Amino acid sequence: MQKILENYEKIKTQIAHYNPTIVAVTKYFDESQIINYYNIGFRDFGENRVKEAVEKINKLPEEIKKNSRFHLIGHLQTNKVKYAVGNFDLIHSVDSLKLAQAISVEAGKKGIIQKILLQVNNANEVQKTGFSPQELKSDFIKVYNLPNIKVCGLMNMAPIDAGEDKLHYLFKNIKQIYDELQCEFGVELKQISMGMSRDYKIALEEGATIIRLGRILFE
């Protein structure tokens, strides 16, 4: 645990002037390890698999559940929406109007407002889901106006093989889309979730407010 704490403190010091939210990716860890990470200062936890994550969250002490934020960063299927809504503070991976509508309906049933981010696939990777920039412009206000959800911003996952120039281009483009949406539709967005262990520094340079870190924290 000491090494993980040292990693965490080192990264926080290096990026302090950006003041981002650091989401610790805990998808491979059980609830006992999450408790340990909470005790050394972690407060934001990212999970990929909905049902497994909810089982872990439900086993945590009330103090930790109350004082932590849980992020769904993996792909969300519409048939898992009922498990995700209300159990995650922020769903990063809303990749279609259809999924947003399903979240809206479920949040309405539970009488809550579910915070979401819209995933943008601006690299046009066929193996990844997400709005294309064109789809996002077309569907954005439809999603934004759905009841019982709050669109907080955008999310992006860069190609794993992208070089530095490509990463700068893609992340800068996400920030540009983010700015254009606010200007065109007269809305206020707060968050851009982009950047992982290998590319978080570039993401922060280009405007990320949330970074999702796994390997670099826990190795």
SERO-4910 file (N, C-alpha, C, O; in steps of 0.05 Angstrom, whole numbers):
BEGIN
 pado doro    nc1    nc2    nc3   cac1   cac2   cac3    cc1    cc2    cc3    oc1    oc2    oc3
  Met    A     16    -24      0      0      0      0     17     25      0      9     46    -11
  Gln    A     41     24     12     58     47     14     66     56    -14     67     80    -20
  Lys    A     72     37    -32     80     43    -59     57     57    -74     61     76    -90
  Ile    A     33     47    -70      9     59    -83      5     87    -73     -1    105    -89
  Leu    A      8     91    -47      5    118    -36     27    137    -48     21    160    -55
  Glu    A     51    127    -51     73    143    -62     66    150    -91     71    173   -100
  Asn    A     56    131   -107     48    136   -135     27    158   -136     29    176   -152
  Tyr    A      7    155   -119    -16    173   -118     -6    202   -111    -14    221   -125
  Glu    A     10    204    -90     19    230    -82     37    243   -103     36    267   -107
  Lys    A     54    227   -116     71    237   -137     56    248   -160     61    270   -170
  Ile    A     35    233   -169     19    242   -191      3    267   -184      2    286   -200
  Lys    A     -8    268   -160    -23    291   -151     -6    316   -151    -14    338   -159
  Thr    A     19    313   -142     38    336   -141     44    345   -169     45    369   -175
  Gln    A     50    326   -187     57    333   -215     35    348   -230     41    365   -247
  Ile    A     10    341   -224    -12    353   -240    -29    372   -224    -51    379   -232
  Ala    A    -19    381   -201    -35    397   -183    -46    422   -196    -68    430   -190
  His    A    -30    434   -214    -39    459   -226    -63    456   -245    -77    475   -251
  Tyr    A    -68    431   -254    -92    425   -269   -116    420   -252   -139    424   -260
  Asn    A   -111    410   -228   -132    404   -208   -154    386   -219   -178    392   -217
  Pro    A   -147    363   -232   -167    345   -242   -178    327   -221   -166    324   -200
  Thr    A   -200    314   -227   -209    291   -211   -194    266   -221   -194    260   -245
  Ile    A   -181    252   -202   -167    227   -209   -186    204   -202   -191    199   -179
  Val    A   -195    190   -222   -211    166   -218   -192    142   -218   -179    135   -238
  Ala    A   -191    128   -195   -175    104   -193   -191     80   -204   -213     74   -195
  Val    A   -180     68   -224   -193     45   -238   -189     20   -221   -168      9   -221
  Thr    A   -211     12   -208   -209    -11   -189   -224    -36   -199   -233    -52   -183
  Lys    A   -227    -38   -225   -242    -60   -236   -231    -88   -229   -246   -108   -229
  Tyr    A   -205    -89   -224   -193   -115   -218   -191   -121   -188   -179   -141   -180
  Phe    A   -201   -103   -171   -198   -105   -142   -224   -110   -128   -246   -102   -138
  Asp    A   -223   -124   -106   -247   -129    -91   -253   -107    -70   -237    -88    -68
  Glu    A   -274   -110    -56   -283    -88    -37   -262    -84    -15   -259    -61     -5
  Ser    A   -248   -104     -7   -228   -101     15   -205    -82      5   -195    -66     21
  Gln    A   -198    -85    -20   -177    -68    -30   -187    -39    -34   -172    -20    -29
  Ile    A   -212    -36    -42   -224     -9    -44   -224      4    -17   -218     28    -15
  Ile    A   -230    -11      4   -229      0     31   -201     10     38   -197     31     49
  Asn    A   -181     -6     31   -153      2     35   -146     28     20   -133     46     31
  Tyr    A   -155     30     -5   -149     53    -21   -164     78    -10   -153    100    -10
  Tyr    A   -188     74      0   -202     96     12   -187    106     37   -185    130     41
  Asn    A   -176     88     52   -163     95     77   -137    110     72   -127    124     90
  Ile    A   -125    108     48   -101    124     42   -107    149     26    -89    164     18
  Gly    A   -133    154     21   -140    180      9   -156    180    -16   -165    201    -25
  Phe    A   -160    156    -29   -175    155    -54   -205    161    -48   -215    152    -28
  Arg    A   -218    175    -66   -246    180    -63   -263    175    -88   -287    173    -87
  Asp    A   -250    173   -111   -264    168   -136   -254    141   -148   -231    137   -152
  Phe    A   -274    123   -152   -267     96   -161   -282     90   -187   -306     95   -190
  Gly    A   -267     79   -206   -277     73   -233   -280     43   -237   -262     28   -232
  Glu    A   -304     36   -247   -310      7   -252   -320      3   -281   -332     21   -292
  Asn    A   -314    -21   -291   -322    -27   -319   -347    -44   -321   -363    -40   -338
  Arg    A   -349    -63   -303   -371    -83   -305   -393    -76   -284   -387    -75   -260
  Val    A   -417    -72   -294   -438    -61   -277   -445    -78   -254   -443    -69   -231
  Lys    A   -453   -103   -259   -464   -119   -237   -443   -126   -217   -448   -126   -193
  Glu    A   -418   -132   -226   -396   -138   -208   -390   -114   -190   -385   -116   -167
  Ala    A   -391    -90   -203   -385    -66   -188   -406    -60   -167   -399    -53   -144
  Val    A   -431    -64   -174   -453    -59   -155   -450    -78   -131   -455    -70   -108
  Glu    A   -443   -103   -136   -439   -122   -114   -417   -113    -95   -420   -115    -71
  Lys    A   -395   -103   -107   -373    -92    -90   -383    -68    -74   -377    -66    -50
  Ile    A   -396    -49    -87   -405    -25    -74   -423    -32    -51   -421    -20    -29
  Asn    A   -441    -51    -55   -460    -58    -34   -447    -71     -9   -458    -71     13
  Lys    A   -423    -81    -13   -408    -94     10   -391    -74     25   -380    -81     46
  Leu    A   -389    -49     15   -372    -29     28   -386    -18     53   -411    -16     54
  Pro    A   -371     -9     73   -383      4     96   -397     29     88   -390     42     68
  Glu    A   -417     37    103   -434     60     96   -417     85     94   -422    102     77
  Glu    A   -398     88    112   -382    113    112   -367    116     85   -366    138     74
  Ile    A   -357     94     74   -342     95     49   -362    100     26   -356    116      8
  Lys    A   -385     87     26   -405     92      5   -413    121      5   -417    133    -16
  Lys    A   -417    132     29   -427    159     31   -406    180     22   -414    201     11
  Asn    A   -381    174     27   -360    194     22   -343    189     -3   -323    202     -7
  Ser    A   -351    169    -19   -337    163    -43   -355    169    -67   -380    171    -65
  Arg    A   -342    171    -91   -357    174   -116   -350    150   -134   -326    144   -138
  Phe    A   -370    137   -145   -366    114   -162   -373    121   -191   -394    132   -197
  His    A   -354    114   -208   -356    122   -236   -358     97   -253   -342     78   -250
  Leu    A   -378     96   -271   -379     74   -290   -365     83   -315   -374    101   -329
  Ile    A   -342     70   -321   -326     79   -343   -326     59   -366   -315     64   -388
  Gly    A   -338     35   -362   -340     15   -383   -366     17   -398   -384     32   -391
  His    A   -367      2   -420   -390      2   -437   -415     -7   -421   -414    -26   -406
  Leu    A   -437      8   -426   -462      1   -412   -483     -8   -433   -490      6   -451
  Gln    A   -492    -33   -429   -513    -44   -446   -540    -35   -435   -543    -31   -411
  Thr    A   -559    -32   -452   -586    -23   -444   -598    -42   -423   -614    -33   -406
  Asn    A   -592    -68   -425   -605    -87   -407   -592    -86   -379   -601   -100   -361
  Lys    A   -570    -70   -376   -557    -67   -350   -563    -39   -337   -553    -33   -316
  Val    A   -579    -23   -351   -584      4   -342   -596      4   -314   -590     21   -298
  Lys    A   -614    -15   -309   -628    -15   -283   -609    -19   -260   -615    -11   -237
  Tyr    A   -586    -32   -265   -566    -36   -244   -548    -12   -241   -539     -6   -219
  Ala    A   -544      2   -263   -525     25   -262   -537     50   -250   -524     64   -235
  Val    A   -562     55   -258   -574     81   -249   -577     81   -219   -589     63   -207
  Gly    A   -567    102   -207   -569    105   -178   -547     93   -162   -542    100   -139
  Asn    A   -532     75   -174   -509     63   -160   -483     76   -168   -463     73   -154
  Phe    A   -483     91   -189   -459    106   -198   -464    135   -197   -485    144   -207
  Asp    A   -446    150   -186   -449    179   -185   -448    191   -213   -461    211   -219
  Leu    A   -431    179   -230   -428    189   -257   -424    166   -276   -406    149   -273
  Ile    A   -440    165   -297   -438    145   -318   -423    158   -341   -434    176   -354
  His    A   -398    150   -346   -381    163   -367   -388    154   -395   -384    170   -414
  Ser    A   -399    131   -398   -398    117   -424   -426    117   -438   -433     96   -450
  Val    A   -440    139   -438   -466    140   -452   -460    145   -481   -451    167   -489
  Asp    A   -465    125   -498   -455    126   -525   -476    128   -547   -470    126   -571
  Ser    A   -501    132   -539   -523    134   -559   -547    148   -547   -551    148   -522
  Leu    A   -564    158   -564   -589    170   -555   -606    149   -542   -619    154   -522
  Lys    A   -607    125   -554   -623    103   -543   -615     96   -514   -632     92   -497
  Leu    A   -589     95   -509   -579     89   -482   -587    112   -463   -596    106   -440
  Ala    A   -584    136   -472   -591    159   -455   -621    158   -448   -629    164   -425
  Gln    A   -638    151   -467   -666    149   -462   -672    127   -442   -689    131   -424
  Ala    A   -659    105   -444   -663     83   -424   -655     92   -396   -668     86   -376
  Ile    A   -633    107   -394   -624    117   -368   -644    137   -357   -651    136   -333
  Ser    A   -655    154   -374   -675    173   -366   -700    160   -355   -710    168   -334
  Val    A   -709    139   -368   -733    124   -359   -727    111   -331   -744    113   -313
  Glu    A   -704     98   -329   -698     84   -304   -694    104   -281   -703    100   -258
  Ala    A   -681    127   -286   -678    147   -266   -705    159   -257   -709    165   -234
  Gly    A   -723    161   -276   -750    171   -270   -764    151   -251   -778    160   -232
  Lys    A   -761    125   -256   -773    105   -239   -763    107   -211   -777    102   -192
  Lys    A   -737    113   -208   -724    114   -182   -726    141   -169   -718    145   -146
  Gly    A   -737    161   -184   -740    187   -173   -714    202   -168   -712    217   -148
  Ile    A   -695    198   -185   -668    211   -182   -660    225   -208   -672    222   -229
  Ile    A   -639    241   -205   -626    253   -228   -599    239   -232   -582    239   -214
  Gln    A   -596    225   -254   -571    211   -259   -552    228   -276   -559    237   -297
  Lys    A   -528    232   -265   -508    247   -280   -494    229   -300   -487    206   -295
  Ile    A   -490    240   -324   -478    225   -346   -457    242   -361   -458    266   -361
  Leu    A   -440    228   -375   -423    240   -396   -429    226   -422   -437    203   -423
  Leu    A   -425    240   -444   -430    229   -470   -403    221   -483   -385    237   -486
  Gln    A   -401    196   -490   -376    185   -501   -375    192   -531   -393    186   -546
  Val    A   -352    204   -538   -348    212   -566   -325    195   -578   -303    194   -567
  Asn    A   -331    182   -600   -312    166   -615   -301    182   -638   -309    177   -661
  Asn    A   -284    202   -633   -275    219   -654   -252    208   -670   -243    220   -690
  Ala    A   -242    184   -662   -222    170   -678   -235    151   -698   -221    138   -713
  Asn    A   -261    148   -697   -276    130   -715   -266    102   -713   -264     88   -733
  Glu    A   -261     93   -688   -252     65   -684   -277     47   -685   -295     50   -670
  Val    A   -276     27   -703   -300     10   -707   -304     -8   -683   -327    -16   -678
  Gln    A   -283    -14   -668   -286    -32   -645   -296    -18   -620   -301    -30   -600
  Lys    A   -298      9   -621   -308     24   -598   -335     37   -604   -341     44   -627
  Thr    A   -351     39   -583   -376     53   -585   -372     82   -580   -350     91   -573
  Gly    A   -394     97   -583   -392    126   -579   -405    142   -601   -407    132   -624
  Phe    A   -413    166   -595   -424    184   -615   -401    192   -634   -379    199   -625
  Ser    A   -406    193   -660   -388    207   -677   -393    237   -672   -414    244   -662
  Pro    A   -374    254   -678   -378    283   -675   -404    293   -688   -418    310   -678
  Gln    A   -409    282   -712   -433    290   -726   -459    281   -712   -478    296   -710
  Glu    A   -459    256   -703   -482    245   -688   -486    262   -662   -509    267   -655
  Leu    A   -465    269   -649   -467    284   -624   -481    311   -629   -498    319   -614
  Lys    A   -472    325   -650   -484    351   -656   -514    347   -662   -530    364   -654
  Ser    A   -521    325   -676   -549    320   -683   -566    313   -659   -589    321   -657
  Asp    A   -555    296   -641   -571    285   -619   -567    299   -592   -582    294   -573
  Phe    A   -548    318   -591   -541    329   -565   -565    341   -550   -570    334   -527
  Ile    A   -580    358   -563   -601    372   -549   -624    353   -541   -638    357   -522
  Lys    A   -627    332   -557   -648    312   -551   -640    298   -525   -657    293   -507
  Val    A   -614    291   -522   -604    279   -497   -606    298   -474   -615    292   -452
  Tyr    A   -596    323   -479   -595    343   -458   -622    348   -446   -625    353   -422
  Asn    A   -643    347   -462   -670    354   -453   -685    331   -441   -708    334   -432
  Leu    A   -673    307   -440   -687    284   -428   -691    289   -398   -673    301   -385
  Pro    A   -713    281   -387   -717    284   -358   -701    265   -342   -693    244   -351
  Asn    A   -695    273   -317   -682    256   -297   -653    249   -303   -642    230   -291
  Ile    A   -641    263   -322   -612    260   -326   -599    287   -328   -612    307   -334
  Lys    A   -574    289   -321   -559    313   -323   -534    308   -340   -516    292   -332
  Val    A   -532    320   -363   -508    317   -380   -487    335   -369   -489    360   -370
  Cys    A   -466    324   -359   -444    339   -346   -421    345   -365   -405    363   -359
  Gly    A   -420    331   -387   -398    336   -405   -393    313   -424   -411    298   -431
  Leu    A   -367    309   -432   -360    290   -452   -339    270   -441   -325    276   -422
  Met    A   -337    247   -454   -317    227   -448   -305    217   -473   -318    215   -494
  Asn    A   -279    210   -472   -265    200   -495   -244    179   -488   -232    181   -466
  Met    A   -241    160   -505   -220    140   -502   -203    140   -528   -214    134   -549
  Ala    A   -178    148   -525   -161    149   -549   -152    122   -558   -150    104   -541
  Pro    A   -145    118   -583   -134     93   -593   -109     85   -577    -92    102   -571
  Ile    A   -106     60   -571    -84     51   -555    -57     54   -569    -37     55   -556
  Asp    A    -58     55   -596    -33     57   -611    -27     86   -621     -9     90   -637
  Ala    A    -43    105   -612    -39    132   -621    -13    144   -610     -7    142   -587
  Gly    A      2    158   -628     26    172   -619     19    199   -607     -5    207   -606
  Glu    A     39    213   -598     34    238   -584     20    259   -601      1    272   -591
  Asp    A     28    262   -626     15    282   -643    -15    275   -647    -32    293   -646
  Lys    A    -20    250   -651    -48    241   -655    -64    245   -629    -87    254   -630
  Leu    A    -52    239   -606    -66    244   -581    -72    273   -577    -95    280   -569
  His    A    -53    290   -582    -58    319   -579    -82    327   -597    -99    342   -589
  Tyr    A    -81    317   -622   -102    324   -641   -130    315   -631   -149    330   -632
  Leu    A   -131    290   -623   -157    279   -615   -168    292   -589   -192    298   -588
  Phe    A   -151    296   -570   -160    308   -545   -167    338   -549   -186    348   -537
  Lys    A   -151    351   -565   -158    379   -572   -185    381   -586   -201    399   -581
  Asn    A   -190    362   -603   -216    361   -617   -239    357   -598   -260    369   -602
  Ile    A   -236    340   -578   -257    336   -558   -263    362   -543   -286    369   -539
  Lys    A   -242    376   -536   -246    402   -522   -260    422   -541   -276    438   -532
  Gln    A   -253    421   -566   -266    439   -586   -296    432   -588   -313    450   -589
  Ile    A   -302    407   -589   -330    398   -591   -345    407   -566   -368    417   -567
  Tyr    A   -333    403   -543   -344    411   -517   -350    441   -517   -372    449   -508
  Asp    A   -332    457   -526   -337    486   -527   -359    493   -547   -375    511   -541
  Glu    A   -359    480   -570   -379    486   -590   -407    479   -581   -426    494   -587
  Leu    A   -410    457   -567   -436    449   -557   -447    470   -538   -471    477   -539
  Gln    A   -430    480   -520   -439    500   -501   -447    526   -515   -467    539   -508
  Cys    A   -432    533   -535   -438    558   -550   -463    555   -567   -480    573   -566
  Glu    A   -464    533   -581   -487    530   -600   -513    526   -586   -534    536   -595
  Phe    A   -513    511   -564   -538    504   -551   -544    520   -525   -565    517   -513
  Gly    A   -525    538   -518   -529    555   -495   -531    539   -469   -547    546   -451
  Val    A   -515    519   -466   -515    502   -442   -488    505   -428   -469    515   -439
  Glu    A   -487    495   -403   -462    495   -388   -454    467   -382   -469    452   -369
  Leu    A   -431    459   -391   -420    433   -385   -396    437   -366   -384    458   -365
  Lys    A   -390    416   -351   -370    419   -330   -346    400   -333   -324    406   -324
  Gln    A   -350    377   -347   -329    356   -345   -321    346   -372   -337    343   -391
  Ile    A   -295    340   -375   -285    325   -397   -268    302   -386   -247    307   -374
  Ser    A   -278    278   -390   -264    254   -380   -247    242   -403   -258    230   -421
  Met    A   -221    246   -401   -204    234   -421   -176    233   -410   -167    249   -394
  Gly    A   -162    212   -419   -135    208   -409   -133    185   -390   -148    184   -370
  Met    A   -115    166   -395   -111    143   -378    -81    142   -372    -66    161   -376
  Ser    A    -72    120   -361    -44    118   -351    -23    127   -371     -4    140   -363
  Arg    A    -26    120   -396     -5    126   -415     -7    154   -427     12    164   -438
  Asp    A    -31    166   -425    -34    192   -440    -48    214   -424    -56    234   -435
  Tyr    A    -49    210   -397    -64    230   -381    -51    258   -382    -65    278   -380
  Lys    A    -24    259   -384    -11    285   -384    -19    301   -409    -24    325   -408
  Ile    A    -21    288   -432    -29    301   -456    -59    309   -454    -66    331   -462
  Ala    A    -75    291   -443   -103    298   -440   -107    323   -422   -124    340   -429
  Leu    A    -92    325   -401    -94    348   -384    -85    374   -398    -98    395   -395
  Glu    A    -64    372   -414    -56    395   -430    -78    405   -449    -80    428   -455
  Glu    A    -94    386   -458   -115    393   -477   -142    397   -465   -162    401   -479
  Gly    A   -144    397   -438   -169    406   -426   -184    385   -409   -207    391   -401
  Ala    A   -173    362   -404   -187    342   -388   -191    353   -360   -174    366   -348
  Thr    A   -214    346   -348   -220    353   -320   -221    327   -303   -219    329   -279
  Ile    A   -224    304   -316   -224    278   -303   -205    260   -318   -206    258   -342
  Ile    A   -187    247   -303   -170    227   -315   -175    200   -301   -181    199   -277
  Arg    A   -171    179   -316   -178    152   -306   -152    136   -305   -141    128   -326
  Leu    A   -142    130   -281   -116    118   -278   -117     91   -264   -130     88   -244
  Gly    A   -104     72   -276   -102     45   -265    -74     37   -261    -63     39   -239
  Arg    A    -61     27   -282    -34     16   -281    -14     34   -267      1     25   -250
  Ile    A    -14     60   -274      6     78   -263      3     83   -233     22     90   -219
  Leu    A    -21     78   -222    -26     80   -193    -18     54   -179     -6     55   -157
  Phe    A    -24     32   -191    -24      6   -177      0    -11   -184      3    -33   -172
  Glu    A     17     -3   -203     40    -20   -209     61    -19   -188     81    -33   -190
***
